[in-house]
Amino acid sequence: MGKGPGLYPDIGKKARDLLYKDYQSDHKFSLTTYTANGVAITASGAKKGELILADVNTKLINKNITTDVKVDTNSKLCTTITIDEPAPGLKTIFSFVVPDQRSGKVELQYLHEYAGISTSIGLTASPIVNFSGVAGNNTVALGTDVSFDTASGNFTKYNAALSFSTSDLIASLTLNDKADSVTASYYHTVSPLTNTAVGAELSHGFSSNENSLTIGTQHSLDPLTTVKARVNNSGIASALLQHEWRPKSLFTISGEVDTRAIEKSAKVGLALALKP
């Protein structure tokens, strides 16, 4: 995290990124170009089995206002307008999806040296109101995340989390699914020079009485090439290699195999992101 405890989604993010980010079994491609006036245009495509998905995203930054517009193959137009620091530490986000008339939402984020707050409300007659807050500092943080449906008068979500961080270790404990599951995560930096780290995540469901454990590691072979590996208690082992073959342009290949059923074909994913 940076200065202060950050926002609620930041709790446990280092471990989640180590264990899950960039792993995939699909084929993805994205190309970003920039116009003369600074508008970024990104075209993306993904092949998921026999299904091919695509979208085009444009981003315009004007002073402290960022406008994102995305059109996908489902004929949906997603627009997000972000106003960064209209007041110190404050960020305002307005988003909506066309033609979904119930998708409009306004979100306010506030970051302080000892707190991080995010609240959002849907732009409907009976909106869903979400609030998350974190209190603490760079070492210890305690947070909560709740959602309330004004139409039904019920809480649709209430979670809580605790985080402890040092210069090379981050541990977190989160209570999710309306207190029906608990997740503990651990992230440890082994060598900052080679970006070597290890991480683990252990989850337990109270009603299902099921446990899941995932452990993983990452290491940079050189400043432009990173390898990662993970395995879970179901015997699913995965690995990936990511190479920055030119500035901001990444090639990623990942594979997954079921160690309990070696006779099954391994899943292989490819991703190519090109930026000028």
ChimeraX commands (.cxc) that place a marker at each C-alpha (Angstrom):
marker #1 position 0.00,0.00,0.00 radius 0.5
marker #1 position 0.99,3.60,-0.25 radius 0.5
marker #1 position 0.57,6.23,2.42 radius 0.5
marker #1 position -2.19,5.29,4.88 radius 0.5
marker #1 position -4.25,2.08,5.03 radius 0.5
marker #1 position -5.76,2.47,1.55 radius 0.5
marker #1 position -9.24,1.30,0.56 radius 0.5
marker #1 position -10.99,-1.93,1.53 radius 0.5
marker #1 position -10.12,-3.81,-1.72 radius 0.5
marker #1 position -6.44,-3.14,-0.98 radius 0.5
marker #1 position -6.53,-5.53,2.00 radius 0.5
marker #1 position -4.98,-8.81,0.84 radius 0.5
marker #1 position -4.45,-7.49,-2.71 radius 0.5
marker #1 position -0.73,-8.33,-2.84 radius 0.5
marker #1 position -1.41,-12.00,-2.12 radius 0.5
marker #1 position -4.36,-12.13,-4.57 radius 0.5
marker #1 position -2.28,-10.60,-7.36 radius 0.5
marker #1 position 0.54,-13.06,-6.74 radius 0.5
marker #1 position -1.80,-16.08,-6.75 radius 0.5
marker #1 position -4.34,-15.16,-9.44 radius 0.5
marker #1 position -3.32,-12.18,-11.60 radius 0.5
marker #1 position -2.42,-12.95,-15.25 radius 0.5
marker #1 position -3.25,-16.67,-14.97 radius 0.5
marker #1 position -5.68,-17.66,-17.71 radius 0.5
marker #1 position -6.67,-20.43,-20.09 radius 0.5
marker #1 position -8.01,-18.16,-22.84 radius 0.5
marker #1 position -6.35,-16.42,-25.75 radius 0.5
marker #1 position -6.32,-12.63,-25.43 radius 0.5
marker #1 position -5.01,-9.76,-27.56 radius 0.5
marker #1 position -5.07,-6.01,-27.02 radius 0.5
marker #1 position -3.68,-3.10,-29.02 radius 0.5
marker #1 position -3.45,0.46,-27.72 radius 0.5
marker #1 position -2.88,3.54,-29.87 radius 0.5
marker #1 position -2.87,7.26,-29.09 radius 0.5
marker #1 position -4.35,10.10,-31.13 radius 0.5
marker #1 position -2.67,13.45,-31.61 radius 0.5
marker #1 position -4.76,15.02,-28.83 radius 0.5
marker #1 position -3.85,12.28,-26.33 radius 0.5
marker #1 position -6.90,10.01,-26.54 radius 0.5
marker #1 position -5.95,6.38,-25.85 radius 0.5
marker #1 position -7.83,3.80,-27.94 radius 0.5
marker #1 position -7.57,0.14,-26.94 radius 0.5
marker #1 position -9.01,-2.70,-29.00 radius 0.5
marker #1 position -9.22,-6.05,-27.19 radius 0.5
marker #1 position -10.29,-9.53,-28.17 radius 0.5
marker #1 position -10.56,-12.83,-26.30 radius 0.5
marker #1 position -11.29,-16.40,-27.39 radius 0.5
marker #1 position -13.06,-18.41,-24.68 radius 0.5
marker #1 position -13.62,-21.89,-26.07 radius 0.5
marker #1 position -15.74,-21.38,-29.18 radius 0.5
marker #1 position -16.83,-17.91,-28.08 radius 0.5
marker #1 position -15.04,-14.79,-29.33 radius 0.5
marker #1 position -15.47,-11.55,-27.38 radius 0.5
marker #1 position -14.20,-8.11,-28.33 radius 0.5
marker #1 position -14.42,-4.52,-27.13 radius 0.5
marker #1 position -13.06,-1.08,-27.92 radius 0.5
marker #1 position -12.14,1.30,-25.10 radius 0.5
marker #1 position -11.29,4.99,-25.35 radius 0.5
marker #1 position -9.72,7.03,-22.56 radius 0.5
marker #1 position -9.47,10.81,-22.47 radius 0.5
marker #1 position -7.64,12.66,-19.70 radius 0.5
marker #1 position -8.33,16.38,-19.35 radius 0.5
marker #1 position -6.61,17.89,-16.32 radius 0.5
marker #1 position -8.07,15.96,-13.35 radius 0.5
marker #1 position -10.99,14.43,-15.27 radius 0.5
marker #1 position -10.67,11.00,-16.89 radius 0.5
marker #1 position -13.38,9.71,-19.23 radius 0.5
marker #1 position -13.51,6.01,-20.19 radius 0.5
marker #1 position -15.94,4.74,-22.83 radius 0.5
marker #1 position -16.10,1.06,-23.78 radius 0.5
marker #1 position -18.22,-0.69,-26.41 radius 0.5
marker #1 position -18.38,-4.50,-26.45 radius 0.5
marker #1 position -19.76,-7.22,-28.71 radius 0.5
marker #1 position -22.97,-7.34,-26.65 radius 0.5
marker #1 position -23.78,-3.79,-27.86 radius 0.5
marker #1 position -23.24,-2.38,-24.38 radius 0.5
marker #1 position -21.81,1.10,-23.95 radius 0.5
marker #1 position -20.01,1.51,-20.63 radius 0.5
marker #1 position -19.01,5.00,-19.55 radius 0.5
marker #1 position -16.97,5.96,-16.48 radius 0.5
marker #1 position -16.08,9.53,-15.54 radius 0.5
marker #1 position -13.51,10.01,-12.78 radius 0.5
marker #1 position -12.76,13.35,-11.15 radius 0.5
marker #1 position -9.48,13.11,-9.25 radius 0.5
marker #1 position -9.09,15.29,-6.16 radius 0.5
marker #1 position -11.83,17.91,-6.52 radius 0.5
marker #1 position -10.80,18.32,-2.87 radius 0.5
marker #1 position -7.64,16.97,-1.18 radius 0.5
marker #1 position -7.82,13.17,-0.86 radius 0.5
marker #1 position -11.22,12.93,-2.62 radius 0.5
marker #1 position -12.12,11.10,-5.83 radius 0.5
marker #1 position -15.54,11.08,-7.54 radius 0.5
marker #1 position -16.57,8.33,-9.98 radius 0.5
marker #1 position -19.72,8.36,-12.10 radius 0.5
marker #1 position -20.53,5.28,-14.20 radius 0.5
marker #1 position -23.41,3.93,-16.27 radius 0.5
marker #1 position -24.10,1.27,-18.91 radius 0.5
marker #1 position -26.36,1.76,-21.94 radius 0.5
marker #1 position -29.01,0.35,-22.43 radius 0.5
marker #1 position -29.22,-0.78,-18.76 radius 0.5
marker #1 position -31.23,2.02,-17.15 radius 0.5
marker #1 position -30.52,0.72,-13.62 radius 0.5
marker #1 position -26.74,0.69,-13.99 radius 0.5
marker #1 position -26.04,4.34,-13.09 radius 0.5
marker #1 position -23.89,4.76,-9.99 radius 0.5
marker #1 position -22.02,7.52,-8.17 radius 0.5
marker #1 position -19.05,6.64,-5.99 radius 0.5
marker #1 position -16.99,8.81,-3.64 radius 0.5
marker #1 position -13.55,7.76,-2.40 radius 0.5
marker #1 position -11.59,9.51,0.31 radius 0.5
marker #1 position -8.03,8.69,1.33 radius 0.5
marker #1 position -6.48,9.96,4.56 radius 0.5
marker #1 position -3.28,9.17,6.41 radius 0.5
marker #1 position -5.27,7.03,8.88 radius 0.5
marker #1 position -8.40,6.13,6.93 radius 0.5
marker #1 position -9.79,5.12,3.55 radius 0.5
marker #1 position -13.51,5.46,2.78 radius 0.5
marker #1 position -15.55,4.52,-0.28 radius 0.5
marker #1 position -19.29,4.92,-0.64 radius 0.5
marker #1 position -21.53,4.44,-3.65 radius 0.5
marker #1 position -25.22,4.71,-4.45 radius 0.5
marker #1 position -27.18,3.54,-7.47 radius 0.5
marker #1 position -29.06,6.14,-9.48 radius 0.5
marker #1 position -32.45,4.46,-9.22 radius 0.5
marker #1 position -35.64,5.03,-7.25 radius 0.5
marker #1 position -34.69,2.22,-4.83 radius 0.5
marker #1 position -30.90,2.08,-5.01 radius 0.5
marker #1 position -28.33,-0.25,-3.50 radius 0.5
marker #1 position -26.05,1.67,-1.15 radius 0.5
marker #1 position -22.54,0.41,-0.54 radius 0.5
marker #1 position -20.10,1.60,2.12 radius 0.5
marker #1 position -16.59,0.42,2.88 radius 0.5
marker #1 position -14.14,1.92,5.31 radius 0.5
marker #1 position -10.65,1.18,6.58 radius 0.5
marker #1 position -9.00,2.67,9.65 radius 0.5
marker #1 position -5.38,2.29,10.65 radius 0.5
marker #1 position -1.96,3.03,9.23 radius 0.5
marker #1 position 0.71,1.39,7.08 radius 0.5
marker #1 position 1.17,-1.37,9.67 radius 0.5
marker #1 position -2.28,-2.32,11.00 radius 0.5
marker #1 position -5.64,-1.74,9.33 radius 0.5
marker #1 position -9.20,-2.78,10.17 radius 0.5
marker #1 position -12.01,-2.47,7.63 radius 0.5
marker #1 position -15.61,-3.28,6.79 radius 0.5
marker #1 position -17.63,-3.52,3.58 radius 0.5
marker #1 position -21.45,-3.47,3.60 radius 0.5
marker #1 position -24.24,-3.13,1.03 radius 0.5
marker #1 position -27.86,-2.26,1.73 radius 0.5
marker #1 position -30.77,-2.77,-0.68 radius 0.5
marker #1 position -33.27,0.02,-0.07 radius 0.5
marker #1 position -35.93,-1.84,-2.09 radius 0.5
marker #1 position -35.99,-4.91,0.17 radius 0.5
marker #1 position -34.67,-3.24,3.32 radius 0.5
marker #1 position -32.02,-5.94,3.70 radius 0.5
marker #1 position -28.25,-5.99,3.89 radius 0.5
marker #1 position -26.99,-7.83,0.80 radius 0.5
marker #1 position -23.38,-7.86,1.95 radius 0.5
marker #1 position -21.40,-7.39,5.12 radius 0.5
marker #1 position -17.73,-8.25,5.28 radius 0.5
marker #1 position -14.86,-7.37,7.61 radius 0.5
marker #1 position -11.09,-7.54,7.29 radius 0.5
marker #1 position -7.89,-7.12,9.29 radius 0.5
marker #1 position -4.44,-6.50,7.82 radius 0.5
marker #1 position -0.91,-6.46,9.24 radius 0.5
marker #1 position 2.03,-5.21,7.16 radius 0.5
marker #1 position 5.78,-4.81,7.57 radius 0.5
marker #1 position 8.46,-3.89,5.04 radius 0.5
marker #1 position 8.55,-7.45,3.63 radius 0.5
marker #1 position 5.41,-9.19,4.92 radius 0.5
marker #1 position 1.67,-8.67,4.56 radius 0.5
marker #1 position -0.89,-10.83,6.38 radius 0.5
marker #1 position -4.66,-10.41,6.24 radius 0.5
marker #1 position -7.81,-12.02,7.58 radius 0.5
marker #1 position -11.21,-11.41,5.97 radius 0.5
marker #1 position -14.73,-12.48,6.94 radius 0.5
marker #1 position -16.90,-12.80,3.82 radius 0.5
marker #1 position -20.32,-13.96,2.57 radius 0.5
marker #1 position -22.25,-12.51,5.51 radius 0.5
marker #1 position -19.83,-14.14,7.96 radius 0.5
marker #1 position -20.22,-17.55,6.32 radius 0.5
marker #1 position -16.60,-17.85,5.18 radius 0.5
marker #1 position -13.19,-16.72,6.37 radius 0.5
marker #1 position -10.01,-16.23,4.34 radius 0.5
marker #1 position -6.45,-15.80,5.59 radius 0.5
marker #1 position -3.72,-14.65,3.19 radius 0.5
marker #1 position 0.02,-14.21,3.44 radius 0.5
marker #1 position 2.53,-12.41,1.21 radius 0.5
marker #1 position 6.27,-12.34,1.85 radius 0.5
marker #1 position 8.96,-10.57,-0.18 radius 0.5
marker #1 position 11.99,-12.86,-0.28 radius 0.5
marker #1 position 14.25,-10.73,-2.48 radius 0.5
marker #1 position 13.30,-7.23,-3.69 radius 0.5
marker #1 position 16.17,-7.23,-6.21 radius 0.5
marker #1 position 14.72,-10.19,-8.15 radius 0.5
marker #1 position 11.07,-9.49,-7.25 radius 0.5
marker #1 position 10.98,-12.90,-5.56 radius 0.5
marker #1 position 7.97,-13.46,-3.33 radius 0.5
marker #1 position 5.86,-16.24,-1.88 radius 0.5
marker #1 position 2.19,-16.18,-0.93 radius 0.5
marker #1 position -0.64,-18.34,0.33 radius 0.5
marker #1 position -4.40,-18.14,0.78 radius 0.5
marker #1 position -6.48,-20.38,3.03 radius 0.5
marker #1 position -10.30,-20.24,2.98 radius 0.5
marker #1 position -12.92,-22.03,5.07 radius 0.5
marker #1 position -16.69,-22.11,4.50 radius 0.5
marker #1 position -18.69,-22.52,7.69 radius 0.5
marker #1 position -21.95,-23.79,6.18 radius 0.5
marker #1 position -20.26,-26.02,3.60 radius 0.5
marker #1 position -17.40,-27.03,5.92 radius 0.5
marker #1 position -15.08,-26.89,2.91 radius 0.5
marker #1 position -11.49,-25.70,2.89 radius 0.5
marker #1 position -9.32,-24.43,0.06 radius 0.5
marker #1 position -5.59,-23.69,0.07 radius 0.5
marker #1 position -3.52,-22.05,-2.66 radius 0.5
marker #1 position 0.21,-21.37,-2.44 radius 0.5
marker #1 position 2.37,-19.64,-5.03 radius 0.5
marker #1 position 5.59,-17.87,-5.83 radius 0.5
marker #1 position 7.06,-15.42,-8.33 radius 0.5
marker #1 position 10.57,-14.56,-9.50 radius 0.5
marker #1 position 12.06,-12.19,-12.07 radius 0.5
marker #1 position 14.59,-13.90,-14.33 radius 0.5
marker #1 position 15.67,-10.45,-15.53 radius 0.5
marker #1 position 14.18,-6.94,-15.37 radius 0.5
marker #1 position 11.85,-7.79,-18.28 radius 0.5
marker #1 position 10.88,-11.42,-17.57 radius 0.5
marker #1 position 8.82,-12.81,-14.67 radius 0.5
marker #1 position 7.82,-16.38,-13.88 radius 0.5
marker #1 position 5.07,-17.44,-11.47 radius 0.5
marker #1 position 3.78,-20.77,-10.19 radius 0.5
marker #1 position 0.97,-21.91,-7.91 radius 0.5
marker #1 position -0.76,-25.06,-6.69 radius 0.5
marker #1 position -3.94,-25.65,-4.71 radius 0.5
marker #1 position -5.26,-28.42,-2.49 radius 0.5
marker #1 position -7.32,-29.82,-5.39 radius 0.5
marker #1 position -4.11,-30.72,-7.21 radius 0.5
marker #1 position -4.38,-27.98,-9.85 radius 0.5
marker #1 position -0.89,-26.68,-10.68 radius 0.5
marker #1 position -0.33,-23.59,-12.81 radius 0.5
marker #1 position 2.63,-21.64,-14.11 radius 0.5
marker #1 position 3.17,-18.59,-16.28 radius 0.5
marker #1 position 5.91,-16.63,-17.97 radius 0.5
marker #1 position 5.51,-12.93,-18.75 radius 0.5
marker #1 position 7.98,-10.96,-20.86 radius 0.5
marker #1 position 8.01,-7.23,-21.58 radius 0.5
marker #1 position 9.48,-7.46,-25.08 radius 0.5
marker #1 position 9.17,-3.70,-25.59 radius 0.5
marker #1 position 8.20,-0.89,-23.15 radius 0.5
marker #1 position 4.62,-1.46,-21.87 radius 0.5
marker #1 position 4.08,-4.36,-24.31 radius 0.5
marker #1 position 3.65,-7.74,-22.62 radius 0.5
marker #1 position 3.57,-11.33,-23.81 radius 0.5
marker #1 position 2.19,-13.86,-21.32 radius 0.5
marker #1 position 1.92,-17.64,-21.64 radius 0.5
marker #1 position 0.34,-19.69,-18.85 radius 0.5
marker #1 position -0.47,-23.34,-18.35 radius 0.5
marker #1 position -2.60,-25.40,-15.98 radius 0.5
marker #1 position -2.57,-29.12,-15.28 radius 0.5
marker #1 position -4.57,-31.38,-12.97 radius 0.5
marker #1 position -1.92,-33.40,-11.12 radius 0.5
marker #1 position -4.58,-35.90,-10.06 radius 0.5
marker #1 position -5.54,-36.57,-13.67 radius 0.5
marker #1 position -2.35,-36.25,-15.69 radius 0.5
marker #1 position -3.98,-38.02,-18.64 radius 0.5
marker #1 position -6.16,-34.94,-19.22 radius 0.5
marker #1 position -4.88,-32.27,-21.58 radius 0.5
marker #1 position -3.22,-29.25,-20.03 radius 0.5
marker #1 position -4.88,-25.86,-20.46 radius 0.5
marker #1 position -2.74,-23.21,-22.13 radius 0.5
marker #1 position -3.46,-19.49,-22.22 radius 0.5
marker #1 position -1.83,-16.75,-24.30 radius 0.5
marker #1 position -2.05,-13.00,-23.91 radius 0.5
marker #1 position -0.45,-10.26,-25.98 radius 0.5
marker #1 position -0.75,-6.58,-25.05 radius 0.5
marker #1 position 0.75,-4.03,-27.45 radius 0.5
marker #1 position 1.33,-0.40,-26.58 radius 0.5
marker #1 position 3.34,2.21,-28.49 radius 0.5
marker link #1:1,2 radius 0.2
marker link #1:2,3 radius 0.2
marker link #1:3,4 radius 0.2
marker link #1:4,5 radius 0.2
marker link #1:5,6 radius 0.2
marker link #1:6,7 radius 0.2
marker link #1:7,8 radius 0.2
marker link #1:8,9 radius 0.2
marker link #1:9,10 radius 0.2
marker link #1:10,11 radius 0.2
marker link #1:11,12 radius 0.2
marker link #1:12,13 radius 0.2
marker link #1:13,14 radius 0.2
marker link #1:14,15 radius 0.2
marker link #1:15,16 radius 0.2
marker link #1:16,17 radius 0.2
marker link #1:17,18 radius 0.2
marker link #1:18,19 radius 0.2
marker link #1:19,20 radius 0.2
marker link #1:20,21 radius 0.2
marker link #1:21,22 radius 0.2
marker link #1:22,23 radius 0.2
marker link #1:23,24 radius 0.2
marker link #1:24,25 radius 0.2
marker link #1:25,26 radius 0.2
marker link #1:26,27 radius 0.2
marker link #1:27,28 radius 0.2
marker link #1:28,29 radius 0.2
marker link #1:29,30 radius 0.2
marker link #1:30,31 radius 0.2
marker link #1:31,32 radius 0.2
marker link #1:32,33 radius 0.2
marker link #1:33,34 radius 0.2
marker link #1:34,35 radius 0.2
marker link #1:35,36 radius 0.2
marker link #1:36,37 radius 0.2
marker link #1:37,38 radius 0.2
marker link #1:38,39 radius 0.2
marker link #1:39,40 radius 0.2
marker link #1:40,41 radius 0.2
marker link #1:41,42 radius 0.2
marker link #1:42,43 radius 0.2
marker link #1:43,44 radius 0.2
marker link #1:44,45 radius 0.2
marker link #1:45,46 radius 0.2
marker link #1:46,47 radius 0.2
marker link #1:47,48 radius 0.2
marker link #1:48,49 radius 0.2
marker link #1:49,50 radius 0.2
marker link #1:50,51 radius 0.2
marker link #1:51,52 radius 0.2
marker link #1:52,53 radius 0.2
marker link #1:53,54 radius 0.2
marker link #1:54,55 radius 0.2
marker link #1:55,56 radius 0.2
marker link #1:56,57 radius 0.2
marker link #1:57,58 radius 0.2
marker link #1:58,59 radius 0.2
marker link #1:59,60 radius 0.2
marker link #1:60,61 radius 0.2
marker link #1:61,62 radius 0.2
marker link #1:62,63 radius 0.2
marker link #1:63,64 radius 0.2
marker link #1:64,65 radius 0.2
marker link #1:65,66 radius 0.2
marker link #1:66,67 radius 0.2
marker link #1:67,68 radius 0.2
marker link #1:68,69 radius 0.2
marker link #1:69,70 radius 0.2
marker link #1:70,71 radius 0.2
marker link #1:71,72 radius 0.2
marker link #1:72,73 radius 0.2
marker link #1:73,74 radius 0.2
marker link #1:74,75 radius 0.2
marker link #1:75,76 radius 0.2
marker link #1:76,77 radius 0.2
marker link #1:77,78 radius 0.2
marker link #1:78,79 radius 0.2
marker link #1:79,80 radius 0.2
marker link #1:80,81 radius 0.2
marker link #1:81,82 radius 0.2
marker link #1:82,83 radius 0.2
marker link #1:83,84 radius 0.2
marker link #1:84,85 radius 0.2
marker link #1:85,86 radius 0.2
marker link #1:86,87 radius 0.2
marker link #1:87,88 radius 0.2
marker link #1:88,89 radius 0.2
marker link #1:89,90 radius 0.2
marker link #1:90,91 radius 0.2
marker link #1:91,92 radius 0.2
marker link #1:92,93 radius 0.2
marker link #1:93,94 radius 0.2
marker link #1:94,95 radius 0.2
marker link #1:95,96 radius 0.2
marker link #1:96,97 radius 0.2
marker link #1:97,98 radius 0.2
marker link #1:98,99 radius 0.2
marker link #1:99,100 radius 0.2
marker link #1:100,101 radius 0.2
marker link #1:101,102 radius 0.2
marker link #1:102,103 radius 0.2
marker link #1:103,104 radius 0.2
marker link #1:104,105 radius 0.2
marker link #1:105,106 radius 0.2
marker link #1:106,107 radius 0.2
marker link #1:107,108 radius 0.2
marker link #1:108,109 radius 0.2
marker link #1:109,110 radius 0.2
marker link #1:110,111 radius 0.2
marker link #1:111,112 radius 0.2
marker link #1:112,113 radius 0.2
marker link #1:113,114 radius 0.2
marker link #1:114,115 radius 0.2
marker link #1:115,116 radius 0.2
marker link #1:116,117 radius 0.2
marker link #1:117,118 radius 0.2
marker link #1:118,119 radius 0.2
marker link #1:119,120 radius 0.2
marker link #1:120,121 radius 0.2
marker link #1:121,122 radius 0.2
marker link #1:122,123 radius 0.2
marker link #1:123,124 radius 0.2
marker link #1:124,125 radius 0.2
marker link #1:125,126 radius 0.2
marker link #1:126,127 radius 0.2
marker link #1:127,128 radius 0.2
marker link #1:128,129 radius 0.2
marker link #1:129,130 radius 0.2
marker link #1:130,131 radius 0.2
marker link #1:131,132 radius 0.2
marker link #1:132,133 radius 0.2
marker link #1:133,134 radius 0.2
marker link #1:134,135 radius 0.2
marker link #1:135,136 radius 0.2
marker link #1:136,137 radius 0.2
marker link #1:137,138 radius 0.2
marker link #1:138,139 radius 0.2
marker link #1:139,140 radius 0.2
marker link #1:140,141 radius 0.2
marker link #1:141,142 radius 0.2
marker link #1:142,143 radius 0.2
marker link #1:143,144 radius 0.2
marker link #1:144,145 radius 0.2
marker link #1:145,146 radius 0.2
marker link #1:146,147 radius 0.2
marker link #1:147,148 radius 0.2
marker link #1:148,149 radius 0.2
marker link #1:149,150 radius 0.2
marker link #1:150,151 radius 0.2
marker link #1:151,152 radius 0.2
marker link #1:152,153 radius 0.2
marker link #1:153,154 radius 0.2
marker link #1:154,155 radius 0.2
marker link #1:155,156 radius 0.2
marker link #1:156,157 radius 0.2
marker link #1:157,158 radius 0.2
marker link #1:158,159 radius 0.2
marker link #1:159,160 radius 0.2
marker link #1:160,161 radius 0.2
marker link #1:161,162 radius 0.2
marker link #1:162,163 radius 0.2
marker link #1:163,164 radius 0.2
marker link #1:164,165 radius 0.2
marker link #1:165,166 radius 0.2
marker link #1:166,167 radius 0.2
marker link #1:167,168 radius 0.2
marker link #1:168,169 radius 0.2
marker link #1:169,170 radius 0.2
marker link #1:170,171 radius 0.2
marker link #1:171,172 radius 0.2
marker link #1:172,173 radius 0.2
marker link #1:173,174 radius 0.2
marker link #1:174,175 radius 0.2
marker link #1:175,176 radius 0.2
marker link #1:176,177 radius 0.2
marker link #1:177,178 radius 0.2
marker link #1:178,179 radius 0.2
marker link #1:179,180 radius 0.2
marker link #1:180,181 radius 0.2
marker link #1:181,182 radius 0.2
marker link #1:182,183 radius 0.2
marker link #1:183,184 radius 0.2
marker link #1:184,185 radius 0.2
marker link #1:185,186 radius 0.2
marker link #1:186,187 radius 0.2
marker link #1:187,188 radius 0.2
marker link #1:188,189 radius 0.2
marker link #1:189,190 radius 0.2
marker link #1:190,191 radius 0.2
marker link #1:191,192 radius 0.2
marker link #1:192,193 radius 0.2
marker link #1:193,194 radius 0.2
marker link #1:194,195 radius 0.2
marker link #1:195,196 radius 0.2
marker link #1:196,197 radius 0.2
marker link #1:197,198 radius 0.2
marker link #1:198,199 radius 0.2
marker link #1:199,200 radius 0.2
marker link #1:200,201 radius 0.2
marker link #1:201,202 radius 0.2
marker link #1:202,203 radius 0.2
marker link #1:203,204 radius 0.2
marker link #1:204,205 radius 0.2
marker link #1:205,206 radius 0.2
marker link #1:206,207 radius 0.2
marker link #1:207,208 radius 0.2
marker link #1:208,209 radius 0.2
marker link #1:209,210 radius 0.2
marker link #1:210,211 radius 0.2
marker link #1:211,212 radius 0.2
marker link #1:212,213 radius 0.2
marker link #1:213,214 radius 0.2
marker link #1:214,215 radius 0.2
marker link #1:215,216 radius 0.2
marker link #1:216,217 radius 0.2
marker link #1:217,218 radius 0.2
marker link #1:218,219 radius 0.2
marker link #1:219,220 radius 0.2
marker link #1:220,221 radius 0.2
marker link #1:221,222 radius 0.2
marker link #1:222,223 radius 0.2
marker link #1:223,224 radius 0.2
marker link #1:224,225 radius 0.2
marker link #1:225,226 radius 0.2
marker link #1:226,227 radius 0.2
marker link #1:227,228 radius 0.2
marker link #1:228,229 radius 0.2
marker link #1:229,230 radius 0.2
marker link #1:230,231 radius 0.2
marker link #1:231,232 radius 0.2
marker link #1:232,233 radius 0.2
marker link #1:233,234 radius 0.2
marker link #1:234,235 radius 0.2
marker link #1:235,236 radius 0.2
marker link #1:236,237 radius 0.2
marker link #1:237,238 radius 0.2
marker link #1:238,239 radius 0.2
marker link #1:239,240 radius 0.2
marker link #1:240,241 radius 0.2
marker link #1:241,242 radius 0.2
marker link #1:242,243 radius 0.2
marker link #1:243,244 radius 0.2
marker link #1:244,245 radius 0.2
marker link #1:245,246 radius 0.2
marker link #1:246,247 radius 0.2
marker link #1:247,248 radius 0.2
marker link #1:248,249 radius 0.2
marker link #1:249,250 radius 0.2
marker link #1:250,251 radius 0.2
marker link #1:251,252 radius 0.2
marker link #1:252,253 radius 0.2
marker link #1:253,254 radius 0.2
marker link #1:254,255 radius 0.2
marker link #1:255,256 radius 0.2
marker link #1:256,257 radius 0.2
marker link #1:257,258 radius 0.2
marker link #1:258,259 radius 0.2
marker link #1:259,260 radius 0.2
marker link #1:260,261 radius 0.2
marker link #1:261,262 radius 0.2
marker link #1:262,263 radius 0.2
marker link #1:263,264 radius 0.2
marker link #1:264,265 radius 0.2
marker link #1:265,266 radius 0.2
marker link #1:266,267 radius 0.2
marker link #1:267,268 radius 0.2
marker link #1:268,269 radius 0.2
marker link #1:269,270 radius 0.2
marker link #1:270,271 radius 0.2
marker link #1:271,272 radius 0.2
marker link #1:272,273 radius 0.2
marker link #1:273,274 radius 0.2
marker link #1:274,275 radius 0.2
marker link #1:275,276 radius 0.2
view
